Amino acid sequence: MTVASLLGILTFLIGVPSVLALLYSKPNLRRPLLSIMAFATCYVKKPLYMEIFFVPYRGVDRGFGVTITDLLLFGFFLWIVFGGSKDKIIWWPYNTTLWLLLILVSLVSLMGSPVAYYGLFTIHKLIRGYLLFWVVVNLVRDRKDVEAVVYGVMAAVILQTWIVLFDKYVTKKVVNRSLGAFPHPNSLAMYIDLITPMTLAILLAGEFPKSKTKWAAIAILGGLLCIVFTKSRAALIIAGAALGGVTFFSIILKPTGKKIGIALVGLMMVAIMGVFAAPKIIERFQKAPEASEMTRVYFNNAARAMAADKLFGMGLNSYSWTLANTDYYWYVYAEERDEVKDEDEFRESKKGESRLGTAHHIYYLFAAETGWPGMIIFIMFLARYYLHNLVLLLRTRDDYYQAVLLGLFVGFSTLHLQGLLEWIFRQTQVFFLFCVLTGLMVGAGNVAKQAPKVK
């Protein structure tokens, strides 16, 4: 037991009861704490992240840890279960069955895993993710609760904008691709792509209070600026399509002069931003290394081979270990193998370790680690949320909830598109945000059904 592990455990044991006590003593803090819980998903980083156990592993999850979001979600969970919220508890929220099936197939995959305890890191995250979703569904009971979550994630984007600008222009710590408080630029881009469509949709609908309108505009423009500075080619294209899609569908659903005016102003500001950013963006597209694209193909080839060889895959969170320590290694070095004289020596060389990592395709990654059955369950899990979002959007007549659901639908679309190129969905920040937003979607849908409003 290290000092860091002990501090992490103590933080959890002290933090959760403290949140619970605060909720009982100051129930009016429920919404501010809900906002903070949503906001804190953007900062899973020391000193606000405590490691309980860590291994130097190149896979997705590398140990157990405690975040600010964890302290709040477990505090909220106990408060709800013990009757503190006074609302009827939704014990089995939408999609719970597929959540449990996903966790079950993940557990089954560990039976044949060479490093089963690595899989427990991800199981631990999946359980926390479900509880986070469960808590948000049970907390979102009216419009003010929805707003609490929306303002929390907007604040997260604004914080990341500040960090990106500070690192780039004040400390000059970042000279190439900005990453904010995230471990990789693509992670920052995907996180923001989940939030800005919803913010734009609510802004276009004119549903922000006057005091919040300027902050919504700052979040949208700041988020777009962050994505530009990440120089993520896919994220740039997806972000542009997402914001354009939200604008188009918002106007189609209810055309107004105000929406068209906001769209034109936004287009003008994006154009101005594009003039300054265009040279760097073009350079990024022109100089993108071909080897990087080929590595993605190699990773996917290895993933498909793993899925084909074992019914339930190599074991959750074991792709990177399997790639590095078995003959699947040669799927990413297929061209070099014929020229290698000493395979062991090559494996230990810098070149022989340069392509090791995780499959850059979330669906194939699940297939490699949990087999084709696991991948199918994962796709069903995502698709059911996606279809539910669409049904709620088409049925809702209240302008505010319609805007929230439209933004979420487009945001989830960016997640699925990015998933064809990245594994970042499983990264803690993005995964926790997904759980918050799916909880928001289900909760907002429940509220919209109970209190229909036509304007």
Secondary structure, 3 states (H helix, E strand, C coil): CCHHHHHHHHHHHHHHHHHHHHHHHCHHHHHHHHHHHHHHHHCCCCCCEEEEEECCCCCCCCEEEEEHHHHHHHHHHHHHHCCCCCCCCCCCCCCHHHHHHHHHHHHHHHHHCCCHHHHHHHHHHHHHHHHHHHHHHHHCCCHHHHHHHHHHHHHHHHHHHHHHHHHHHHCCCCCCCCCCCCCCHHHHHHHHHHHHHHHHHHHHCCCCCHHHHHHHHHHHHHHHHHHHHHCCHHHHHHHHHHHHHHHHHHHHHCCCHHHHHHHHHHHHHHHHHHHHHHHHHHHHHHCCCHHHHHHHHHHHHHHHHHHHHCCCCCCCCCHHHHHHHCHHHHHCCHHHHCCCCCHHHHHHCHHHHCCCCCCCCHHHHHHHHHHHHHHHHHHHHHHHHHHHHHHHHHHCCCHHHHHHHHHHHHHHHHHHHHHCCCCHHHCHHHHHHHHHHHHHHHHHHHHHHHCCCCC
